[in-house]
Amino acid sequence: MKKRLNELESRLTFQDDTIQELNKVLIHQQNQIDNLVSQVEQLKHYIQSMEPPTMEKPSEPPPHY
């Protein structure tokens, strides 16, 4: 019985450590996602602020015609 209890305690400790480590990874990944979303928003605003290129038709056809 004592051996079984020790085994369960050991497993619980291992699971607690694993959960803590996974939580750290999750927090790190969420921070990365938040930063990427912010960068995408900045790029979106930058692109929207750019003037669209003017599409002028050439007055003469290119020389190869």
mmCIF file of the C-alpha atoms, coordinates in Angstrom:
data_MODEL
# 
_entry.id   MODEL 
# 
loop_
_atom_site.group_PDB 
_atom_site.id 
_atom_site.type_symbol 
_atom_site.label_atom_id 
_atom_site.label_alt_id 
_atom_site.label_comp_id 
_atom_site.label_asym_id 
_atom_site.label_entity_id 
_atom_site.label_seq_id 
_atom_site.pdbx_PDB_ins_code 
_atom_site.Cartn_x 
_atom_site.Cartn_y 
_atom_site.Cartn_z 
_atom_site.occupancy 
_atom_site.B_iso_or_equiv 
_atom_site.pdbx_formal_charge 
_atom_site.auth_seq_id 
_atom_site.auth_comp_id 
_atom_site.auth_asym_id 
_atom_site.auth_atom_id 
_atom_site.pdbx_PDB_model_num 
ATOM 1  C CA . MET A 1 1  ? 0.000  0.000  0.000   1.00 0.00 ? 1  MET A CA 1 
ATOM 2  C CA . LYS A 1 2  ? 2.805  2.399  0.872   1.00 0.00 ? 2  LYS A CA 1 
ATOM 3  C CA . LYS A 1 3  ? 4.538  1.693  -2.435  1.00 0.00 ? 3  LYS A CA 1 
ATOM 4  C CA . ARG A 1 4  ? 1.344  2.417  -4.322  1.00 0.00 ? 4  ARG A CA 1 
ATOM 5  C CA . LEU A 1 5  ? 0.864  5.703  -2.462  1.00 0.00 ? 5  LEU A CA 1 
ATOM 6  C CA . ASN A 1 6  ? 4.438  6.745  -3.233  1.00 0.00 ? 6  ASN A CA 1 
ATOM 7  C CA . GLU A 1 7  ? 3.876  5.930  -6.901  1.00 0.00 ? 7  GLU A CA 1 
ATOM 8  C CA . LEU A 1 8  ? 0.738  8.065  -6.998  1.00 0.00 ? 8  LEU A CA 1 
ATOM 9  C CA . GLU A 1 9  ? 2.504  10.957 -5.279  1.00 0.00 ? 9  GLU A CA 1 
ATOM 10 C CA . SER A 1 10 ? 5.335  10.728 -7.744  1.00 0.00 ? 10 SER A CA 1 
ATOM 11 C CA . ARG A 1 11 ? 2.954  10.760 -10.688 1.00 0.00 ? 11 ARG A CA 1 
ATOM 12 C CA . LEU A 1 12 ? 1.074  13.712 -9.254  1.00 0.00 ? 12 LEU A CA 1 
ATOM 13 C CA . THR A 1 13 ? 4.300  15.669 -8.834  1.00 0.00 ? 13 THR A CA 1 
ATOM 14 C CA . PHE A 1 14 ? 5.316  14.867 -12.405 1.00 0.00 ? 14 PHE A CA 1 
ATOM 15 C CA . GLN A 1 15 ? 1.910  15.930 -13.712 1.00 0.00 ? 15 GLN A CA 1 
ATOM 16 C CA . ASP A 1 16 ? 2.031  19.189 -11.749 1.00 0.00 ? 16 ASP A CA 1 
ATOM 17 C CA . ASP A 1 17 ? 5.465  19.978 -13.206 1.00 0.00 ? 17 ASP A CA 1 
ATOM 18 C CA . THR A 1 18 ? 4.244  19.147 -16.691 1.00 0.00 ? 18 THR A CA 1 
ATOM 19 C CA . ILE A 1 19 ? 1.191  21.372 -16.321 1.00 0.00 ? 19 ILE A CA 1 
ATOM 20 C CA . GLN A 1 20 ? 3.345  24.262 -15.112 1.00 0.00 ? 20 GLN A CA 1 
ATOM 21 C CA . GLU A 1 21 ? 5.734  23.857 -18.031 1.00 0.00 ? 21 GLU A CA 1 
ATOM 22 C CA . LEU A 1 22 ? 2.866  23.673 -20.527 1.00 0.00 ? 22 LEU A CA 1 
ATOM 23 C CA . ASN A 1 23 ? 1.352  26.775 -18.998 1.00 0.00 ? 23 ASN A CA 1 
ATOM 24 C CA . LYS A 1 24 ? 4.628  28.668 -19.500 1.00 0.00 ? 24 LYS A CA 1 
ATOM 25 C CA . VAL A 1 25 ? 4.772  27.575 -23.127 1.00 0.00 ? 25 VAL A CA 1 
ATOM 26 C CA . LEU A 1 26 ? 1.153  28.574 -23.654 1.00 0.00 ? 26 LEU A CA 1 
ATOM 27 C CA . ILE A 1 27 ? 1.741  32.033 -22.184 1.00 0.00 ? 27 ILE A CA 1 
ATOM 28 C CA . HIS A 1 28 ? 4.805  32.498 -24.397 1.00 0.00 ? 28 HIS A CA 1 
ATOM 29 C CA . GLN A 1 29 ? 2.901  31.435 -27.507 1.00 0.00 ? 29 GLN A CA 1 
ATOM 30 C CA . GLN A 1 30 ? -0.006 33.727 -26.698 1.00 0.00 ? 30 GLN A CA 1 
ATOM 31 C CA . ASN A 1 31 ? 2.407  36.635 -26.344 1.00 0.00 ? 31 ASN A CA 1 
ATOM 32 C CA . GLN A 1 32 ? 3.868  35.794 -29.741 1.00 0.00 ? 32 GLN A CA 1 
ATOM 33 C CA . ILE A 1 33 ? 0.387  35.644 -31.263 1.00 0.00 ? 33 ILE A CA 1 
ATOM 34 C CA . ASP A 1 34 ? -0.498 39.005 -29.736 1.00 0.00 ? 34 ASP A CA 1 
ATOM 35 C CA . ASN A 1 35 ? 2.680  40.547 -31.169 1.00 0.00 ? 35 ASN A CA 1 
ATOM 36 C CA . LEU A 1 36 ? 2.012  39.088 -34.608 1.00 0.00 ? 36 LEU A CA 1 
ATOM 37 C CA . VAL A 1 37 ? -1.570 40.352 -34.600 1.00 0.00 ? 37 VAL A CA 1 
ATOM 38 C CA . SER A 1 38 ? -0.285 43.802 -33.719 1.00 0.00 ? 38 SER A CA 1 
ATOM 39 C CA . GLN A 1 39 ? 2.257  43.692 -36.553 1.00 0.00 ? 39 GLN A CA 1 
ATOM 40 C CA . VAL A 1 40 ? -0.405 42.606 -39.034 1.00 0.00 ? 40 VAL A CA 1 
ATOM 41 C CA . GLU A 1 41 ? -2.616 45.497 -37.931 1.00 0.00 ? 41 GLU A CA 1 
ATOM 42 C CA . GLN A 1 42 ? 0.261  47.944 -38.369 1.00 0.00 ? 42 GLN A CA 1 
ATOM 43 C CA . LEU A 1 43 ? 0.975  46.590 -41.831 1.00 0.00 ? 43 LEU A CA 1 
ATOM 44 C CA . LYS A 1 44 ? -2.699 46.772 -42.729 1.00 0.00 ? 44 LYS A CA 1 
ATOM 45 C CA . HIS A 1 45 ? -2.842 50.439 -41.732 1.00 0.00 ? 45 HIS A CA 1 
ATOM 46 C CA . TYR A 1 46 ? 0.387  51.154 -43.589 1.00 0.00 ? 46 TYR A CA 1 
ATOM 47 C CA . ILE A 1 47 ? -0.897 49.541 -46.779 1.00 0.00 ? 47 ILE A CA 1 
ATOM 48 C CA . GLN A 1 48 ? -4.226 51.345 -46.517 1.00 0.00 ? 48 GLN A CA 1 
ATOM 49 C CA . SER A 1 49 ? -2.436 54.671 -46.156 1.00 0.00 ? 49 SER A CA 1 
ATOM 50 C CA . MET A 1 50 ? -0.467 54.162 -49.348 1.00 0.00 ? 50 MET A CA 1 
ATOM 51 C CA . GLU A 1 51 ? -1.727 55.817 -52.491 1.00 0.00 ? 51 GLU A CA 1 
ATOM 52 C CA . PRO A 1 52 ? -2.853 53.413 -55.156 1.00 0.00 ? 52 PRO A CA 1 
ATOM 53 C CA . PRO A 1 53 ? -0.617 53.404 -58.211 1.00 0.00 ? 53 PRO A CA 1 
ATOM 54 C CA . THR A 1 54 ? -1.939 55.260 -61.208 1.00 0.00 ? 54 THR A CA 1 
ATOM 55 C CA . MET A 1 55 ? -2.631 53.066 -64.162 1.00 0.00 ? 55 MET A CA 1 
ATOM 56 C CA . GLU A 1 56 ? -1.877 55.182 -67.176 1.00 0.00 ? 56 GLU A CA 1 
ATOM 57 C CA . LYS A 1 57 ? -2.215 53.690 -70.604 1.00 0.00 ? 57 LYS A CA 1 
ATOM 58 C CA . PRO A 1 58 ? 0.832  54.199 -72.750 1.00 0.00 ? 58 PRO A CA 1 
ATOM 59 C CA . SER A 1 59 ? 0.286  56.597 -75.600 1.00 0.00 ? 59 SER A CA 1 
ATOM 60 C CA . GLU A 1 60 ? 2.213  54.375 -78.000 1.00 0.00 ? 60 GLU A CA 1 
ATOM 61 C CA . PRO A 1 61 ? 2.356  50.607 -78.162 1.00 0.00 ? 61 PRO A CA 1 
ATOM 62 C CA . PRO A 1 62 ? 5.599  49.034 -77.078 1.00 0.00 ? 62 PRO A CA 1 
ATOM 63 C CA . PRO A 1 63 ? 8.262  48.682 -79.783 1.00 0.00 ? 63 PRO A CA 1 
ATOM 64 C CA . HIS A 1 64 ? 7.783  44.958 -80.197 1.00 0.00 ? 64 HIS A CA 1 
ATOM 65 C CA . TYR A 1 65 ? 4.315  45.464 -81.753 1.00 0.00 ? 65 TYR A CA 1 
# 
